[in-house]
Amino acid sequence: MKTLLTNIKELLQVRDIATNKVSGAEMKELPTLKNAWLLLENEIILDFGEMENLPNIEANNIIDCTGKIVLPTWCDSHTHIVYAGNREQEFVDRINGLSYQEIADNGGVILNSAKKLQQTSEEDLFTQSATRLMEVMKLGTGAIEIKSGYGLTTEAELKMLRVAKKLGETFPVKVKTTFLGAHAVPSEFKDDKQGFMDYVCNEMLPKVAEENLADYVDIFCEKGYFTVEDTHQLLS
């Protein structure tokens, strides 16, 4: 089935040469084509050009895009849309002048989210997360990375990753999953961070691999959380 978009006010990311990525000063460039047309067949772009050069095309569906911009979908490379509850109070705390570390010391941020997630069923977690995924899809996201990291126990981390993987199987969006078990040190390991690192590497990671739940592995390398040495241990 062929679909023809006509009278596009501005067609974005039009490049003469295919490129894998842009960086540095190239990121300031936005190649566009004004007053354009675009032809698709079975969701594959066949051709495009300026309206004044539009050839005679027979299409099953013609869409007039007068006054509208056409652009590729977003590729969101860092998200945490699989979570339980919310952290609205922390925004209030930040407005009142508390630092991220002070909120963490009061039991907020990651540890608070982990507690809520551990108490939420996998079915309820999927329902909450599906609503968020549909919202970002409506805003133009076509590919998304979903991290775990709000479980901090083996079963909770596996639950997050199973939900993330199910989202990719359920919705027409490309999903990549990332295991972020080393997101924070849970209270039971407060005085034994190395013990938690061993737990992540020797207990969590093998089970994640066994169920084939993660495309990538990540760690929160940040002051007060995990060091460069911790990062080397996990990633190796």
MIPANU-677697 format. One record per residue (C-alpha): residue number from 1; chain; x, y, z. Coordinates in steps of 0.5 Angstrom, whole numbers, plus 500, padded with zeros to 3 digits. Each point is the difference from the previous one (the first is absolute). Example, Ala and Ser with C-alpha at 12.3 -4.5 7.8 and 13.67 -1.06 7.14 Angstrom:
residues 2
 pos unit east north  up
   1    A  525   491 516
   2    A  502   507 498
end
This chain:
residues 236
 pos unit east north  up
   1    A  500   500 500
   2    A  503   507 498
   3    A  499   506 504
   4    A  501   507 497
   5    A  501   506 505
   6    A  500   507 496
   7    A  501   507 501
   8    A  504   499 506
   9    A  502   506 503
  10    A  507   498 502
  11    A  503   493 500
  12    A  505   499 505
  13    A  507   496 500
  14    A  500   500 492
  15    A  508   497 499
  16    A  503   499 493
  17    A  505   495 504
  18    A  497   495 505
  19    A  504   501 506
  20    A  500   495 507
  21    A  501   506 505
  22    A  502   508 500
  23    A  504   503 506
  24    A  503   507 502
  25    A  498   505 495
  26    A  496   496 495
  27    A  495   499 506
  28    A  498   508 498
  29    A  498   498 493
  30    A  493   498 498
  31    A  499   498 493
  32    A  493   502 498
  33    A  496   500 493
  34    A  495   506 500
  35    A  493   498 496
  36    A  502   493 499
  37    A  497   493 499
  38    A  501   493 502
  39    A  498   493 498
  40    A  500   494 504
  41    A  498   493 498
  42    A  499   495 506
  43    A  503   505 505
  44    A  506   500 496
  45    A  502   507 497
  46    A  501   500 492
  47    A  501   507 498
  48    A  499   507 502
  49    A  502   507 497
  50    A  497   507 499
  51    A  493   501 498
  52    A  501   503 494
  53    A  504   494 497
  54    A  494   495 502
  55    A  500   495 495
  56    A  493   496 498
  57    A  500   495 506
  58    A  494   495 501
  59    A  499   499 507
  60    A  495   497 505
  61    A  499   505 505
  62    A  502   508 499
  63    A  501   504 506
  64    A  500   508 499
  65    A  505   502 505
  66    A  499   508 499
  67    A  503   504 506
  68    A  503   493 503
  69    A  507   498 501
  70    A  502   493 499
  71    A  506   497 504
  72    A  503   493 502
  73    A  498   497 507
  74    A  504   501 506
  75    A  505   495 502
  76    A  500   501 508
  77    A  506   497 502
  78    A  499   501 508
  79    A  494   499 503
  80    A  497   497 507
  81    A  492   499 498
  82    A  500   493 504
  83    A  499   503 507
  84    A  494   500 505
  85    A  497   506 503
  86    A  503   507 499
  87    A  506   504 504
  88    A  496   507 500
  89    A  502   501 507
  90    A  507   500 498
  91    A  498   506 495
  92    A  498   504 506
  93    A  506   498 504
  94    A  504   503 494
  95    A  496   506 500
  96    A  501   501 507
  97    A  508   500 499
  98    A  501   493 502
  99    A  506   497 496
 100    A  499   493 496
 101    A  505   497 506
 102    A  496   503 506
 103    A  493   497 497
 104    A  504   493 499
 105    A  502   500 507
 106    A  493   502 502
 107    A  498   493 497
 108    A  498   503 493
 109    A  502   500 493
 110    A  502   493 498
 111    A  499   496 506
 112    A  493   502 501
 113    A  498   499 493
 114    A  503   493 501
 115    A  496   498 506
 116    A  493   502 496
 117    A  502   496 494
 118    A  502   494 505
 119    A  493   500 502
 120    A  497   501 493
 121    A  497   494 497
 122    A  503   498 493
 123    A  493   501 497
 124    A  499   507 503
 125    A  507   502 498
 126    A  499   498 493
 127    A  493   504 500
 128    A  503   506 502
 129    A  506   500 496
 130    A  496   499 494
 131    A  496   506 501
 132    A  507   504 500
 133    A  502   496 494
 134    A  494   502 496
 135    A  501   507 502
 136    A  507   501 497
 137    A  498   496 494
 138    A  495   506 499
 139    A  505   505 501
 140    A  504   497 494
 141    A  505   495 503
 142    A  501   494 496
 143    A  506   496 503
 144    A  501   500 508
 145    A  505   498 505
 146    A  497   497 506
 147    A  505   500 507
 148    A  498   496 506
 149    A  504   502 506
 150    A  494   501 505
 151    A  499   493 502
 152    A  507   499 504
 153    A  498   493 501
 154    A  501   494 496
 155    A  492   499 499
 156    A  498   507 499
 157    A  506   502 495
 158    A  498   494 496
 159    A  492   502 501
 160    A  502   507 497
 161    A  504   497 494
 162    A  494   495 498
 163    A  495   506 500
 164    A  505   504 496
 165    A  501   494 495
 166    A  493   498 500
 167    A  498   508 498
 168    A  505   499 494
 169    A  496   493 498
 170    A  493   504 501
 171    A  501   507 497
 172    A  502   502 493
 173    A  507   503 502
 174    A  507   498 500
 175    A  502   498 508
 176    A  507   499 502
 177    A  501   498 508
 178    A  505   502 504
 179    A  502   496 507
 180    A  502   506 505
 181    A  500   496 506
 182    A  505   504 503
 183    A  496   506 501
 184    A  501   501 507
 185    A  502   496 506
 186    A  494   498 504
 187    A  499   501 507
 188    A  502   493 502
 189    A  507   501 497
 190    A  501   507 503
 191    A  506   498 503
 192    A  502   495 495
 193    A  500   503 493
 194    A  505   494 497
 195    A  496   495 503
 196    A  494   503 496
 197    A  505   500 494
 198    A  501   493 500
 199    A  493   499 501
 200    A  498   504 493
 201    A  506   496 497
 202    A  499   493 502
 203    A  493   500 502
 204    A  496   505 496
 205    A  504   500 493
 206    A  500   492 499
 207    A  492   500 501
 208    A  499   506 495
 209    A  505   496 495
 210    A  496   494 501
 211    A  493   503 498
 212    A  503   504 495
 213    A  497   506 502
 214    A  505   506 499
 215    A  504   502 494
 216    A  505   505 504
 217    A  502   500 507
 218    A  501   507 503
 219    A  502   503 507
 220    A  499   506 504
 221    A  508   503 500
 222    A  499   506 505
 223    A  502   503 506
 224    A  497   497 506
 225    A  498   494 496
 226    A  505   496 495
 227    A  507   501 499
 228    A  504   499 493
 229    A  503   493 504
 230    A  492   498 501
 231    A  499   501 493
 232    A  506   496 497
 233    A  498   494 505
 234    A  493   500 497
 235    A  501   501 493
 236    A  506   495 499
end
